[in-house]
Amino acid sequence: MSCCFLRRFGRFGAVGTAAFGSTLLCSNDSARFRASVALRVPEPLQNSLWLTCPVLRDLSPQPLPFPDQFGMRLLYSYRVSPVPSSGVSKEASAAAGDESKPHDCFGKDTIANAAAKVGPAVVNIAIPQDFFGITSGKSIGSGTIINKDGTILTAAHVVVDFLGTRGSSKGKIEVTLQDGRTFEGKVINADLHSDVAILKINSETPLPEAKFGSSSRLRPGDWVIAMGCPLSLQNTVTAGIVSCVDRKSSDLGFSGMPREYLQTDCAINMGNSGGPLVNMDGEIIGVNIMKVAAADGLSFSVPIDSVCKILEHFKKSGRVIRPWLGLKMLDLNEMIIAQLKKQDPSFPNVNKGILVPMVTPRSPGERAGFFPGDVVIEFDGRPVERLKEVIEVLGDKVGVPIKVLVKRAGDKLVTLTVIPEEANLDV
C-alpha cells in the first residue's frame, strides 16, 4: 500500500504559485519588501496518513465480478425507478421525481436514479502485480467511460507508477465492465500532477457513457454520491455531502503547484480511486483520488471543471502545458491590506489585488522587472484580484508576451511585460 504524509506548510495557507502547476525555488532576498503579515491561519492537517494509491495486496483469488449462487455473473445492479403512468397528474409526477429532468425535490429515489444513470459506465481497473514472475496481488482502482468508443477517465496513480514526474505504466491493465465483460486497457494520457489519466479499451459495440456536469455550481451541503469498486466490490455507491468546494492543496500541506479539490464526506476506500463523484442529476462532477486514513468523512476529488481543462490540453498537445512566471502570489483581502499598511505606510493604497511577496531569481518574472511587494491589479488587460484568475488567463500561453499592471509603494503604477516559460516539473 502506497501512501504519503502531510508536511507542515507556512503561515499563508492561501499562498499560490503563478504557474499553473509548477514547483518554484523562491528568492530568500526579501530586503526590498519590508512589510510582513502575522496572521492566525489554521495549521494544515498534521501527522495524517493520506491514501492516494489503490494498491490491494491479497494473495487469495479475487473473482471480478462476483458470481451469484447459480454461477451466473451479475449484470447491472442499477435500475431507474419507473416513470409514473400517464394517469398520474403532473403534480404527482413531479412530486415522485421524474428522472429525465433535473429537480429540486429530494425524494426516496433521487440517489438511486442518479446512480443508475452513471452506474453502467463505471468500471473496475485491475493491474496484476508480479514479483519475479509470480503474481503477488493486484493494484485496483475505478474509472468511468466518458465516450462510447471506450475512452475511460480515471486517476493517474491507478495506472501509472510515480517514478519522478514522468511516471511509467504499471503493466497490463484489466478493465471490467458492470456487465462482466473484461477488456485490456491502454494508457493514452496521464498527468501525475493533477492525478488525471485517460485509458482506452476497444469494443465491437458502443459502450455506456456518463455525462459531465459542472463543479462550479456546487455549494457546501449539496448531496453527492461516490461510485466505484472499493476492494474489488463492484457496483458500490456511497452518499454524502460536499464539505468544501475549493479546498486548496496548501490547506492540506501540499507544497508546490496550486491545486483545488472538492472535499466530501462520502465513504472512499482503497479501489475507489479514479471513480466518479456524481451529483443528483446523474452527472460527473469530480474524480475521487484520496482520503485521510486516520479520519472519517475526509475525502477529496479533482473538480470536473479542472479535469475538462486537462482533457483539452491532452487533445491539443498530448500533455498538460503549464506556463511559469517564477512569482509567489497571495490574494489580498481587507485584513491583510490593513496589516501591511500598519507595518509599512508606503504600501500601495488598494482594496483588492494580488501581492507578489517573492520573485524567483533568473525567472521570467525577475527579467520582466517584478519586485517583492508589487501588487498585480491587471493581467493581460483584465482586472484581477485572485490568483485563480491569473491562472485562467495564463492557460497554456508559453512564449507569449503578457502585459501586467502593478502598483508599488507610493502608489506608483508600472506596466511590465512578462514572457511565460514552460514549467520544468522535473526539478
C-alpha positions in Angstrom: 0.0 0.0 0.0 1.4 3.3 -1.0 0.8 6.5 0.9 2.2 9.9 1.6 2.4 12.1 4.7 1.4 15.7 5.0 4.1 18.2 5.7 3.9 21.5 7.6 3.1 24.5 5.5 3.9 28.2 6.0 1.7 30.8 7.6 -0.1 31.7 4.5 -2.3 28.8 3.5 -3.5 30.9 0.5 -0.1 31.4 -1.0 0.0 30.0 -4.5 2.3 29.9 -7.4 1.7 31.9 -10.5 2.5 29.0 -12.8 -0.3 26.5 -13.5 1.2 23.6 -11.5 4.8 24.4 -11.2 7.2 24.0 -8.3 9.3 27.1 -7.5 12.5 27.9 -5.8 11.8 31.2 -4.1 14.2 34.0 -3.5 15.5 34.4 0.0 16.3 38.1 -0.7 13.3 39.9 0.8 15.1 43.1 1.8 13.2 45.2 -0.7 9.9 44.0 0.8 9.9 45.3 4.4 6.2 44.7 5.3 5.2 41.4 6.8 1.9 39.9 7.9 1.3 37.9 11.0 -2.0 36.1 10.6 -3.6 33.3 12.6 -4.1 30.7 9.9 -5.1 27.1 10.9 -2.3 24.6 10.7 -2.8 22.0 7.9 -3.6 18.5 8.9 -0.5 17.1 10.6 0.6 13.5 11.0 -2.3 12.4 8.9 -2.0 9.4 6.7 -3.2 10.0 3.2 -4.3 7.2 1.0 -3.7 8.0 -2.7 -2.8 4.7 -4.2 -5.4 1.9 -4.5 -2.9 -1.0 -4.1 -4.5 -4.1 -2.6 -2.2 -6.9 -1.6 -4.1 -10.1 -1.4 -2.8 -13.5 -2.5 -6.2 -15.0 -2.5 -8.2 -15.2 -5.7 -10.4 -12.2 -6.4 -13.3 -13.0 -8.8 -14.5 -10.0 -10.7 -17.4 -9.6 -10.8 -18.6 -11.9 -8.0 -20.7 -14.8 -9.3 -24.1 -15.4 -7.7 -25.3 -18.7 -6.2 -26.1 -20.1 -9.6 -22.6 -19.3 -11.0 -24.0 -16.6 -13.2 -22.3 -13.2 -13.5 -24.2 -10.3 -12.0 -25.5 -7.8 -14.6 -26.3 -4.2 -13.9 -27.5 -3.7 -10.4 -28.5 -0.1 -11.1 -32.2 0.5 -12.1 -34.0 3.8 -12.6 -37.4 3.8 -11.0 -40.3 3.6 -13.5 -41.8 6.8 -14.7 -45.3 7.4 -13.3 -48.1 6.3 -15.6 -49.9 8.7 -17.8 -52.9 8.5 -15.5 -50.9 10.3 -12.7 -51.2 14.0 -12.6 -48.2 16.2 -13.5 -48.1 17.5 -9.9 -47.9 13.9 -8.6 -45.3 13.0 -11.2 -43.2 16.0 -10.2 -43.6 15.1 -6.5 -42.5 11.5 -7.2 -39.5 12.7 -9.2 -39.0 12.4 -12.9 -35.5 11.1 -13.6 -35.5 12.6 -17.1 -35.3 16.2 -15.7 -33.2 17.9 -13.0 -35.4 18.6 -10.0 -35.1 20.2 -6.6 -37.3 17.7 -4.8 -35.2 15.2 -2.9 -37.2 12.0 -3.0 -36.7 8.4 -1.9 -35.4 7.5 -5.4 -33.2 10.6 -6.0 -29.9 9.0 -5.1 -30.8 5.6 -6.7 -31.8 7.3 -10.0 -28.6 9.4 -10.1 -26.6 6.3 -9.5 -28.5 4.4 -12.2 -27.6 7.0 -14.8 -23.8 6.7 -14.2 -23.6 3.1 -12.9 -23.3 1.2 -16.2 -20.4 3.4 -17.2 -18.4 2.8 -14.0 -15.6 0.2 -14.5 -13.2 -1.8 -12.3 -9.5 -1.4 -13.1 -7.0 -4.1 -12.0 -3.3 -4.4 -12.7 -1.7 -7.7 -11.6 1.5 -7.2 -9.6 4.3 -9.6 -10.5 7.3 -10.4 -8.3 9.9 -12.3 -10.2 7.2 -13.7 -12.5 4.9 -14.7 -9.6 1.6 -12.8 -9.3 1.5 -11.3 -5.8 -1.7 -9.3 -5.8 -3.4 -6.6 -7.8 -3.4 -2.8 -7.9 -7.0 -1.9 -8.1 -9.0 1.2 -8.9 -12.0 2.6 -10.7 -12.9 4.6 -13.8 -15.7 6.0 -15.8 -16.5 5.5 -19.5 -16.9 9.0 -21.0 -17.2 8.1 -24.6 -19.0 5.2 -26.3 -15.7 4.4 -28.1 -14.2 3.1 -24.9 -12.5 6.2 -23.5 -12.2 5.9 -19.8 -11.4 8.7 -17.2 -9.5 7.6 -14.1 -6.8 8.7 -11.6 -3.2 8.7 -12.9 -1.9 6.9 -9.8 -4.2 4.0 -10.5 -2.4 3.1 -13.8 0.9 4.9 -13.6 3.9 4.4 -11.3 5.0 7.6 -9.7 8.7 7.4 -10.7 9.9 11.0 -10.7 7.5 13.3 -12.5 7.1 11.4 -15.8 6.0 8.0 -14.5 5.6 4.7 -16.3 2.8 2.2 -16.9 2.3 -0.3 -14.1 1.7 -3.1 -16.5 -1.1 -4.9 -18.2 -4.4 -3.2 -17.4 -7.6 -5.3 -17.0 -10.8 -3.3 -17.3 -14.0 -5.0 -16.1 -17.4 -3.5 -17.1 -20.5 -3.8 -14.9 -21.9 -6.5 -17.2 -18.9 -8.7 -16.6 -17.0 -8.2 -19.8 -13.3 -7.7 -19.5 -11.0 -5.7 -21.8 -7.3 -4.8 -21.9 -6.8 -1.1 -21.4 -4.1 1.1 -22.7 -2.9 4.4 -21.1 -3.5 7.2 -23.6 -2.6 10.2 -21.5 -1.6 10.7 -17.9 -0.8 13.8 -15.9 0.7 13.0 -12.5 0.5 16.5 -11.0 -3.3 16.7 -11.4 -3.6 12.9 -11.0 -5.8 12.5 -14.1 -5.4 9.8 -16.7 -7.2 8.6 -19.8 -7.5 4.9 -20.8 -8.8 3.3 -23.9 -10.5 -0.1 -24.5 -11.6 -1.5 -27.8 -15.2 -2.8 -28.0 -17.1 -4.1 -31.1 -20.3 -2.5 -29.7 -20.9 1.0 -28.3 -20.4 1.2 -24.6 -22.5 3.1 -21.9 -21.1 6.5 -21.2 -21.5 9.1 -18.4 -22.1 12.8 -18.9 -20.1 15.6 -17.4 -21.7 18.2 -15.1 -20.3 21.4 -13.7 -18.3 21.6 -10.4 -18.5 25.4 -10.3 -22.2 25.2 -9.4 -21.6 23.1 -6.3 -22.2 24.5 -2.8 -21.3 23.2 0.6 -24.1 21.0 1.7 -25.0 19.7 -1.8 -25.7 16.0 -1.9 -23.2 13.9 -3.9 -22.5 10.2 -4.4 -19.2 8.4 -4.9 -19.2 5.3 -7.2 -16.5 2.7 -7.8 -15.1 -0.6 -6.9 -13.6 -0.4 -3.4 -11.7 -3.6 -2.5 -12.9 -5.0 -5.9 -16.5 -4.8 -4.7 -18.2 -3.7 -7.9 -21.5 -1.7 -8.1 -20.7 0.2 -4.9 -22.4 3.5 -4.1 -21.8 5.8 -1.1 -23.6 9.1 -0.5 -22.6 12.2 1.4 -22.5 16.0 1.0 -19.9 18.5 -0.3 -17.9 19.8 2.7 -15.9 22.4 0.8 -15.9 23.4 -2.9 -12.4 24.9 -3.1 -10.1 23.1 -0.7 -6.6 24.3 -1.6 -3.6 22.0 -1.8 -1.8 24.4 0.6 -4.6 23.8 3.2 -3.7 20.1 3.0 0.0 20.8 3.5 1.0 20.0 -0.1 3.7 22.4 -1.4 4.4 23.2 -5.0 1.8 23.8 -7.6 -1.6 25.2 -6.5 -4.5 22.8 -6.8 -8.1 22.8 -5.6 -10.2 19.9 -4.6 -13.7 19.1 -3.7 -14.0 17.9 -0.1 -16.8 15.5 0.7 -17.8 13.1 3.5 -18.6 10.2 1.1 -17.0 6.9 2.2 -14.0 6.4 0.0 -11.8 3.3 0.3 -9.0 1.5 -1.5 -10.1 0.9 -5.0 -12.4 3.9 -5.2 -9.6 6.0 -6.7 -10.4 7.1 -10.2 -14.2 6.6 -9.7 -16.7 9.3 -10.3 -18.2 11.8 -7.9 -21.8 12.3 -9.1 -24.4 15.0 -8.5 -28.1 14.3 -8.1 -28.7 14.8 -11.8 -26.5 11.8 -12.6 -23.6 13.9 -13.9 -19.9 13.5 -13.1 -18.7 16.5 -11.1 -15.4 15.1 -9.8 -12.8 12.2 -9.8 -12.2 10.6 -6.5 -8.5 10.5 -5.7 -7.7 10.4 -2.0 -8.9 10.3 1.6 -7.4 10.8 5.1 -6.9 7.3 6.6 -6.9 8.5 10.2 -10.3 10.2 9.9 -13.8 9.6 8.7 -15.6 11.8 6.3 -12.5 13.5 4.8 -12.4 12.6 1.1 -11.1 14.6 -1.9 -11.9 14.7 -5.6 -10.5 16.6 -8.6 -13.3 19.0 -9.8 -14.6 18.1 -13.2 -14.1 21.7 -14.5 -10.4 21.2 -13.9 -10.5 17.8 -15.5 -12.1 19.3 -18.6 -9.3 21.8 -19.0 -6.7 18.9 -18.6 -8.6 16.9 -21.3 -8.4 19.9 -23.6 -4.6 20.0 -23.1 -4.4 16.3 -23.8 -6.4 16.8 -27.0 -4.5 19.8 -28.2 -0.9 18.9 -27.1 -0.9 15.4 -25.8 0.2 16.7 -22.4 -0.6 19.5 -19.9 1.4 22.7 -20.7 1.9 24.8 -17.6 3.3 28.4 -18.0 5.8 29.5 -15.4 6.4 33.1 -14.2 8.5 32.5 -11.2 6.3 34.5 -8.9 4.9 33.7 -5.5 1.4 35.3 -5.3 -1.0 36.0 -2.5 -4.7 37.0 -2.7 -5.2 40.2 -0.8 -8.2 41.0 1.4 -9.0 43.9 3.8 -7.4 42.2 6.8 -4.1 41.6 5.1 -4.0 45.0 3.5 -4.7 46.6 6.9 -1.8 44.7 8.4 0.6 45.6 5.6 -0.4 49.3 5.8 0.1 49.3 9.5 3.7 47.9 9.2 4.6 49.9 6.1 2.6 53.2 5.5 4.1 53.3 1.9 2.3 50.1 0.9 0.1 50.9 -2.1 -3.5 52.1 -1.5 -5.5 49.2 -2.8 -8.6 47.4 -1.7 -8.0 44.3 -3.8 -5.4 42.7 -6.0 -2.6 40.0 -5.8 0.5 40.6 -3.8 3.9 39.4 -5.0 5.9 38.6 -1.8 8.7 36.7 -3.6 10.3 36.7 -7.0 12.4 33.7 -8.1 15.9 34.6 -9.3 16.6 34.3 -13.0 12.9 33.7 -13.7 10.6 35.3 -16.3 9.2 37.4 -13.5 12.5 38.8 -12.5 13.5 39.5 -16.1 10.2 41.4 -16.5 11.1 43.7 -13.6 8.8 42.4 -10.8 9.9 43.3 -7.3 8.7 41.8 -3.9 5.9 44.0 -2.7 4.3 44.6 -6.1 0.5 44.3 -6.2 -0.9 43.0 -9.5 -4.2 44.7 -10.4 -4.4 43.9 -14.1 -3.2 40.9 -16.0 -3.3 40.8 -19.8 -5.6 43.8 -19.8 -8.1 42.2 -17.3 -8.6 43.4 -13.8 -7.7 40.6 -11.4 -8.0 40.1 -7.6 -7.4 36.3 -7.2 -4.6 34.0 -8.2 -7.1 31.7 -9.8 -8.0 34.4 -12.3 -4.3 34.8 -13.3 -4.0 31.0 -13.8 -7.1 31.1 -16.1 -5.7 33.9 -18.2 -2.3 32.2 -18.5 -3.9 29.0 -19.8 -1.2 27.4 -22.0 0.4 30.7 -23.1 4.1 29.9 -23.3 6.4 32.4 -25.0 3.6 34.9 -25.4 4.3 38.4 -24.0 1.7 39.4 -21.4 1.2 43.0 -20.1 0.9 43.2 -16.3 -0.1 46.4 -14.4 1.3 46.6 -10.9 1.0 49.1 -8.1 4.1 49.8 -6.0 5.0 51.7 -2.8 3.8 55.3 -3.0 1.0 54.3 -5.4 3.3 54.1 -8.4 1.8 52.4 -11.4 4.1 50.3 -13.5 3.3 48.3 -16.7 5.5 45.2 -17.0 5.8 42.7 -19.9 6.4 39.1 -18.9 7.0 36.2 -21.2 6.0 32.9 -19.5 8.2 29.8 -19.9 7.0 26.2 -19.7 7.4 24.9 -16.2 10.1 22.3 -15.6 8.4 20.0 -13.2 11.4 17.6 -13.0 13.1 20.0 -10.6 
